[in-house]
């Protein structure tokens, strides 16, 4: 079984506004409403690749109900825990001005609800896969990832962690199967500036020595690097395509990598699937479909769908 955790999911209200002006009434020229959050993004891409997963985390209020309704409509299973007070956040993303967004706070999550999630995760065992993605809400203890990984330590659960700075460093002793910093996050950890693929390799190896099994480093337009468990290092320039929407590209990369690894247990294949999924989402209005991922995979490797399955 495959599980994703989104502590603070959202309804993402994604709008375009032509000639946006501060202090005036602006009207949208396009709008979308989607369930959001890093773990939910992973579940969505896995679903698009034909892989079932269960999305876990916390929801509240009418927005929480809508998140669940939309996930069920999409075909994504979930086991979200309802929080009694507040409402799940709404994140406003303004496409017209790249990177401009206003993110809500979300509900306060009590210790009793955290205990319920820990009980859900406590049932995982040999062969299961778990994705831990994103930040921890301020109302939760900041060692939540550590506690989850300590509880599951030695049970044969493959855990992928996509988090930054202290959150990431604190889980390394529990040997996450995959971590995915980008080059800027990796540079912040070690106090250096990393601009090209060769420069990130020694620092990725340091994270591996500190406990990570596989280190996948995304570098936007520079491509990506994988330092694999067996010591092999793979690197690939970014595929050619027009950046349309960078939201969810990193989550898509993690989903694509794990989907590829689960399919073939081959790191080079998993690496190419990760790049294909991440890039396909960046080249798309929404999270990438299977067809979009396969098209980018073919661009990277020169192999079509049937060859990919061999």
FENFEN-V667652 format. One record per pair of residues at least 24 apart in sequence whose C-alpha atoms are under 10 Angstrom apart, sorted by the first residue. I is the first residue (numbers start at 1). J is the second residue. If there is no record, write none. Layout:
i->I j->J
i->I j->J
//
This chain:
i->1 j->51
i->1 j->52
i->1 j->53
i->1 j->54
i->1 j->124
i->1 j->125
i->1 j->126
i->1 j->127
i->1 j->128
i->1 j->129
i->1 j->130
i->1 j->157
i->2 j->43
i->2 j->46
i->2 j->51
i->2 j->52
i->2 j->53
i->2 j->54
i->2 j->55
i->2 j->124
i->2 j->127
i->2 j->128
i->2 j->129
i->2 j->130
i->2 j->131
i->2 j->157
i->2 j->158
i->2 j->159
i->3 j->39
i->3 j->42
i->3 j->43
i->3 j->52
i->3 j->53
i->3 j->54
i->3 j->55
i->3 j->56
i->3 j->77
i->3 j->78
i->3 j->79
i->3 j->121
i->3 j->124
i->3 j->128
i->3 j->129
i->3 j->130
i->3 j->131
i->3 j->132
i->3 j->159
i->4 j->38
i->4 j->39
i->4 j->40
i->4 j->41
i->4 j->42
i->4 j->43
i->4 j->53
i->4 j->54
i->4 j->55
i->4 j->56
i->4 j->57
i->4 j->78
i->4 j->129
i->4 j->130
i->4 j->131
i->4 j->132
i->4 j->133
i->4 j->159
i->4 j->160
i->5 j->37
i->5 j->38
i->5 j->39
i->5 j->40
i->5 j->42
i->5 j->43
i->5 j->54
i->5 j->55
i->5 j->56
i->5 j->57
i->5 j->58
i->5 j->78
i->5 j->79
i->5 j->80
i->5 j->117
i->5 j->121
i->5 j->130
i->5 j->131
i->5 j->132
i->5 j->133
i->5 j->134
i->6 j->36
i->6 j->37
i->6 j->38
i->6 j->39
i->6 j->40
i->6 j->41
i->6 j->42
i->6 j->55
i->6 j->56
i->6 j->57
i->6 j->58
i->6 j->59
i->6 j->80
i->6 j->131
i->6 j->132
i->6 j->133
i->6 j->134
i->6 j->135
i->6 j->136
i->7 j->37
i->7 j->38
i->7 j->39
i->7 j->56
i->7 j->57
i->7 j->58
i->7 j->59
i->7 j->80
i->7 j->81
i->7 j->106
i->7 j->109
i->7 j->114
i->7 j->117
i->7 j->132
i->7 j->133
i->7 j->134
i->7 j->135
i->7 j->136
i->7 j->137
i->7 j->140
i->8 j->36
i->8 j->37
i->8 j->38
i->8 j->39
i->8 j->57
i->8 j->58
i->8 j->59
i->8 j->60
i->8 j->88
i->8 j->89
i->8 j->104
i->8 j->105
i->8 j->106
i->8 j->107
i->8 j->108
i->8 j->109
i->8 j->134
i->8 j->135
i->8 j->136
i->8 j->137
i->9 j->35
i->9 j->36
i->9 j->37
i->9 j->38
i->9 j->39
i->9 j->40
i->9 j->41
i->9 j->56
i->9 j->57
i->9 j->58
i->9 j->59
i->9 j->60
i->9 j->63
i->9 j->64
i->9 j->67
i->9 j->80
i->9 j->88
i->9 j->89
i->9 j->90
i->9 j->91
i->9 j->106
i->10 j->34
i->10 j->35
i->10 j->36
i->10 j->37
i->10 j->38
i->10 j->40
i->10 j->59
i->10 j->63
i->10 j->64
i->10 j->66
i->10 j->67
i->10 j->87
i->10 j->88
i->10 j->89
i->10 j->90
i->10 j->91
i->10 j->92
i->10 j->103
i->10 j->104
i->10 j->105
i->10 j->106
i->11 j->35
i->11 j->36
i->11 j->37
i->11 j->63
i->11 j->64
i->11 j->66
i->11 j->67
i->11 j->70
i->11 j->88
i->11 j->89
i->11 j->90
i->11 j->91
i->11 j->92
i->11 j->103
i->11 j->104
i->12 j->36
i->12 j->37
i->12 j->67
i->12 j->89
i->12 j->90
i->12 j->91
i->12 j->92
i->12 j->93
i->12 j->101
i->12 j->102
i->12 j->103
i->12 j->104
i->13 j->90
i->13 j->91
i->13 j->92
i->13 j->93
i->13 j->94
i->13 j->101
i->13 j->102
i->14 j->91
i->14 j->92
i->14 j->93
i->14 j->94
i->14 j->95
i->14 j->96
i->14 j->101
i->15 j->92
i->15 j->93
i->15 j->94
i->15 j->95
i->15 j->96
i->16 j->93
i->16 j->94
i->16 j->95
i->16 j->96
i->16 j->97
i->17 j->94
i->17 j->95
i->17 j->96
i->17 j->97
i->18 j->95
i->18 j->96
i->18 j->97
i->19 j->96
i->19 j->97
i->20 j->94
i->20 j->96
i->20 j->97
i->28 j->94
i->28 j->96
i->29 j->96
i->30 j->95
i->31 j->93
i->31 j->94
i->31 j->95
i->32 j->93
i->32 j->286
i->33 j->67
i->33 j->70
i->33 j->90
i->33 j->91
i->33 j->92
i->34 j->66
i->34 j->67
i->34 j->70
i->34 j->71
i->34 j->91
i->34 j->286
i->35 j->63
i->35 j->64
i->35 j->66
i->35 j->67
i->35 j->68
i->35 j->69
i->35 j->70
i->35 j->71
i->35 j->90
i->35 j->91
i->36 j->67
i->36 j->71
i->36 j->89
i->36 j->90
i->36 j->91
i->36 j->247
i->36 j->248
i->37 j->91
i->37 j->133
i->37 j->134
i->37 j->135
i->37 j->248
i->37 j->251
i->38 j->131
i->38 j->132
i->38 j->133
i->38 j->134
i->38 j->135
i->38 j->162
i->38 j->247
i->38 j->248
i->38 j->249
i->38 j->250
i->38 j->251
i->38 j->252
i->39 j->130
i->39 j->131
i->39 j->132
i->39 j->133
i->39 j->134
i->39 j->162
i->39 j->248
i->39 j->251
i->39 j->255
i->40 j->67
i->40 j->71
i->40 j->76
i->40 j->78
i->40 j->133
i->40 j->248
i->40 j->251
i->41 j->133
i->41 j->247
i->41 j->248
i->41 j->249
i->41 j->250
i->41 j->251
i->41 j->252
i->41 j->255
i->41 j->287
i->42 j->131
i->42 j->132
i->42 j->133
i->42 j->248
i->42 j->249
i->42 j->250
i->42 j->251
i->42 j->252
i->42 j->253
i->42 j->254
i->42 j->255
i->42 j->256
i->42 j->287
i->43 j->71
i->43 j->76
i->43 j->77
i->43 j->78
i->43 j->131
i->43 j->251
i->43 j->252
i->43 j->255
i->44 j->71
i->44 j->74
i->44 j->75
i->44 j->76
i->44 j->251
i->44 j->252
i->44 j->255
i->44 j->287
i->44 j->288
i->44 j->289
i->45 j->248
i->45 j->251
i->45 j->252
i->45 j->253
i->45 j->254
i->45 j->255
i->45 j->256
i->45 j->259
i->45 j->277
i->45 j->278
i->45 j->281
i->45 j->287
i->45 j->288
i->45 j->289
i->45 j->290
i->45 j->293
i->46 j->76
i->46 j->252
i->46 j->254
i->46 j->255
i->46 j->256
i->46 j->258
i->46 j->259
i->46 j->277
i->46 j->288
i->46 j->289
i->46 j->290
i->47 j->74
i->47 j->75
i->47 j->76
i->47 j->77
i->47 j->255
i->47 j->289
i->47 j->290
i->48 j->74
i->48 j->75
i->48 j->76
i->48 j->287
i->48 j->288
i->48 j->289
i->48 j->290
i->48 j->291
i->48 j->293
i->49 j->255
i->49 j->256
i->49 j->259
i->49 j->260
i->49 j->277
i->49 j->288
i->49 j->289
i->49 j->290
i->49 j->291
i->49 j->293
i->49 j->294
i->50 j->259
i->50 j->290
i->51 j->76
i->51 j->255
i->51 j->259
i->52 j->76
i->52 j->77
i->53 j->77
i->53 j->78
i->53 j->129
i->53 j->130
i->54 j->78
i->54 j->79
i->54 j->80
i->54 j->130
i->55 j->79
i->55 j->80
i->55 j->130
i->55 j->131
i->56 j->80
i->56 j->81
i->56 j->117
i->56 j->120
i->56 j->121
i->56 j->131
i->57 j->81
i->57 j->82
i->57 j->113
i->57 j->114
i->57 j->116
i->57 j->117
i->57 j->120
i->58 j->82
i->58 j->83
i->58 j->88
i->58 j->106
i->58 j->107
i->58 j->108
i->58 j->109
i->58 j->113
i->58 j->114
i->58 j->117
i->59 j->83
i->59 j->84
i->59 j->85
i->59 j->86
i->59 j->87
i->59 j->88
i->59 j->89
i->59 j->106
i->59 j->107
i->59 j->109
i->60 j->84
i->60 j->85
i->60 j->86
i->60 j->87
i->60 j->88
i->60 j->89
i->60 j->106
i->60 j->107
i->60 j->108
i->60 j->109
i->61 j->85
i->61 j->86
i->61 j->87
i->61 j->88
i->61 j->89
i->61 j->107
i->62 j->86
i->62 j->87
i->62 j->88
i->63 j->87
i->63 j->88
i->63 j->89
i->63 j->90
i->63 j->106
i->64 j->88
i->64 j->89
i->64 j->90
i->64 j->106
i->64 j->107
i->79 j->117
i->79 j->120
i->80 j->117
i->81 j->113
i->81 j->114
i->81 j->116
i->81 j->117
i->81 j->120
i->82 j->109
i->82 j->113
i->83 j->107
i->83 j->108
i->83 j->109
i->83 j->110
i->83 j->112
i->83 j->113
i->84 j->108
i->84 j->109
i->84 j->110
i->84 j->113
i->85 j->109
i->85 j->110
i->93 j->247
i->95 j->244
i->95 j->245
i->98 j->244
i->98 j->245
i->98 j->246
i->99 j->245
i->99 j->246
i->99 j->247
i->105 j->137
i->105 j->138
i->106 j->137
i->106 j->138
i->106 j->139
i->107 j->137
i->107 j->138
i->107 j->139
i->108 j->137
i->108 j->138
i->108 j->139
i->108 j->140
i->109 j->137
i->109 j->138
i->109 j->139
i->109 j->140
i->109 j->141
i->110 j->139
i->110 j->140
i->111 j->139
i->111 j->140
i->111 j->141
i->113 j->140
i->114 j->140
i->114 j->141
i->114 j->144
i->117 j->148
i->118 j->144
i->118 j->147
i->118 j->148
i->118 j->151
i->121 j->148
i->121 j->149
i->121 j->151
i->121 j->152
i->122 j->148
i->122 j->151
i->122 j->152
i->123 j->152
i->124 j->151
i->124 j->152
i->124 j->155
i->124 j->156
i->124 j->157
i->125 j->152
i->125 j->153
i->125 j->154
i->125 j->155
i->125 j->156
i->125 j->157
i->125 j->158
i->126 j->152
i->126 j->154
i->126 j->155
i->126 j->156
i->126 j->157
i->126 j->158
i->127 j->155
i->127 j->156
i->127 j->157
i->127 j->158
i->128 j->155
i->128 j->156
i->128 j->157
i->128 j->158
i->128 j->159
i->129 j->156
i->129 j->157
i->129 j->158
i->129 j->159
i->129 j->160
i->129 j->177
i->129 j->258
i->129 j->262
i->130 j->157
i->130 j->158
i->130 j->159
i->130 j->160
i->130 j->161
i->130 j->176
i->130 j->177
i->131 j->158
i->131 j->159
i->131 j->160
i->131 j->161
i->131 j->162
i->131 j->178
i->131 j->251
i->131 j->254
i->131 j->255
i->131 j->258
i->132 j->159
i->132 j->160
i->132 j->161
i->132 j->162
i->132 j->163
i->132 j->176
i->132 j->179
i->133 j->160
i->133 j->161
i->133 j->162
i->133 j->163
i->133 j->164
i->133 j->179
i->133 j->180
i->133 j->251
i->133 j->254
i->134 j->161
i->134 j->162
i->134 j->163
i->134 j->164
i->134 j->167
i->134 j->251
i->135 j->162
i->135 j->163
i->135 j->164
i->135 j->167
i->136 j->163
i->136 j->167
i->142 j->166
i->142 j->167
i->143 j->167
i->143 j->170
i->143 j->171
i->144 j->171
i->145 j->170
i->145 j->171
i->146 j->170
i->146 j->171
i->146 j->172
i->146 j->173
i->146 j->174
i->147 j->171
i->148 j->174
i->149 j->173
i->149 j->174
i->149 j->175
i->149 j->176
i->150 j->174
i->158 j->213
i->158 j->258
i->159 j->213
i->159 j->258
i->160 j->212
i->160 j->213
i->160 j->214
i->160 j->254
i->160 j->255
i->160 j->258
i->161 j->212
i->161 j->254
i->162 j->216
i->162 j->250
i->162 j->251
i->162 j->254
i->164 j->188
i->164 j->189
i->165 j->189
i->165 j->190
i->168 j->207
i->168 j->212
i->169 j->207
i->169 j->210
i->169 j->211
i->169 j->212
i->171 j->210
i->171 j->211
i->171 j->212
i->172 j->207
i->172 j->208
i->172 j->209
i->172 j->210
i->172 j->211
i->172 j->212
i->172 j->213
i->173 j->209
i->173 j->210
i->173 j->211
i->173 j->212
i->174 j->210
i->174 j->211
i->174 j->212
i->174 j->213
i->175 j->208
i->175 j->209
i->175 j->210
i->175 j->211
i->175 j->212
i->175 j->213
i->175 j->214
i->176 j->208
i->176 j->211
i->176 j->212
i->176 j->213
i->176 j->214
i->176 j->215
i->177 j->211
i->177 j->212
i->177 j->213
i->177 j->214
i->177 j->215
i->177 j->228
i->177 j->229
i->177 j->258
i->178 j->208
i->178 j->212
i->178 j->213
i->178 j->214
i->178 j->215
i->178 j->216
i->178 j->228
i->178 j->229
i->178 j->254
i->178 j->257
i->178 j->258
i->179 j->204
i->179 j->207
i->179 j->208
i->179 j->212
i->179 j->213
i->179 j->214
i->179 j->215
i->179 j->216
i->179 j->217
i->179 j->254
i->180 j->204
i->180 j->214
i->180 j->215
i->180 j->216
i->180 j->217
i->180 j->218
i->180 j->225
i->180 j->226
i->180 j->250
i->180 j->251
i->180 j->253
i->180 j->254
i->181 j->215
i->181 j->216
i->181 j->217
i->181 j->218
i->181 j->219
i->181 j->250
i->182 j->216
i->182 j->217
i->182 j->218
i->182 j->219
i->182 j->220
i->182 j->224
i->182 j->225
i->182 j->250
i->183 j->216
i->183 j->217
i->183 j->218
i->183 j->219
i->183 j->220
i->183 j->222
i->183 j->224
i->183 j->225
i->184 j->217
i->184 j->218
i->184 j->219
i->185 j->217
i->185 j->218
i->186 j->217
i->186 j->218
i->194 j->219
i->195 j->219
i->195 j->222
i->196 j->222
i->196 j->223
i->196 j->224
i->196 j->225
i->196 j->237
i->197 j->222
i->197 j->223
i->197 j->224
i->197 j->225
i->197 j->226
i->197 j->234
i->197 j->235
i->197 j->236
i->197 j->237
i->198 j->225
i->198 j->235
i->200 j->224
i->200 j->225
i->200 j->226
i->200 j->227
i->201 j->225
i->201 j->226
i->201 j->227
i->201 j->233
i->201 j->234
i->201 j->235
i->202 j->227
i->204 j->228
i->205 j->231
i->205 j->233
i->214 j->267
i->216 j->253
i->216 j->254
i->216 j->257
i->216 j->271
i->216 j->274
i->216 j->275
i->217 j->250
i->218 j->249
i->218 j->250
i->218 j->253
i->218 j->254
i->218 j->274
i->218 j->275
i->218 j->278
i->219 j->250
i->220 j->246
i->220 j->249
i->220 j->250
i->220 j->278
i->220 j->279
i->220 j->282
i->221 j->279
i->223 j->275
i->223 j->279
i->224 j->253
i->224 j->271
i->224 j->272
i->224 j->274
i->224 j->275
i->225 j->271
i->225 j->275
i->226 j->267
i->226 j->268
i->226 j->270
i->226 j->271
i->226 j->272
i->227 j->267
i->227 j->271
i->228 j->267
i->228 j->268
i->228 j->271
i->229 j->267
i->230 j->267
i->232 j->267
i->232 j->268
i->233 j->267
i->233 j->268
i->234 j->267
i->234 j->268
i->234 j->271
i->234 j->272
i->235 j->268
i->235 j->271
i->235 j->272
i->236 j->271
i->236 j->272
i->236 j->275
i->236 j->300
i->237 j->275
i->237 j->300
i->238 j->275
i->238 j->276
i->238 j->279
i->238 j->300
i->239 j->275
i->239 j->276
i->239 j->279
i->239 j->280
i->239 j->296
i->239 j->297
i->239 j->299
i->239 j->300
i->240 j->279
i->240 j->283
i->240 j->296
i->240 j->299
i->240 j->300
i->241 j->279
i->241 j->280
i->241 j->282
i->241 j->283
i->241 j->284
i->241 j->296
i->242 j->279
i->242 j->280
i->242 j->282
i->242 j->283
i->242 j->284
i->243 j->279
i->243 j->280
i->243 j->281
i->243 j->282
i->243 j->283
i->243 j->284
i->243 j->285
i->244 j->280
i->244 j->281
i->244 j->282
i->244 j->283
i->244 j->284
i->244 j->285
i->244 j->286
i->245 j->279
i->245 j->280
i->245 j->281
i->245 j->282
i->245 j->283
i->245 j->284
i->245 j->285
i->245 j->286
i->245 j->287
i->246 j->278
i->246 j->279
i->246 j->280
i->246 j->281
i->246 j->282
i->246 j->283
i->246 j->284
i->246 j->285
i->246 j->286
i->246 j->287
i->247 j->278
i->247 j->281
i->247 j->282
i->247 j->284
i->247 j->285
i->247 j->286
i->247 j->287
i->248 j->278
i->248 j->281
i->248 j->282
i->248 j->286
i->248 j->287
i->248 j->288
i->249 j->274
i->249 j->275
i->249 j->277
i->249 j->278
i->249 j->279
i->249 j->280
i->249 j->281
i->249 j->282
i->249 j->283
i->249 j->284
i->249 j->286
i->249 j->287
i->249 j->288
i->250 j->274
i->250 j->275
i->250 j->277
i->250 j->278
i->250 j->279
i->250 j->281
i->250 j->282
i->251 j->277
i->251 j->278
i->251 j->281
i->251 j->287
i->252 j->276
i->252 j->277
i->252 j->278
i->252 j->279
i->252 j->280
i->252 j->281
i->252 j->282
i->252 j->287
i->252 j->288
i->252 j->293
i->253 j->277
i->253 j->278
i->253 j->279
i->253 j->280
i->253 j->281
i->254 j->278
i->256 j->293
i->263 j->309
i->264 j->309
i->264 j->310
i->269 j->297
i->269 j->301
i->269 j->308
i->272 j->296
i->272 j->297
i->272 j->298
i->272 j->300
i->272 j->301
i->273 j->297
i->273 j->300
i->273 j->301
i->273 j->308
i->275 j->300
i->276 j->300
i->276 j->301
//
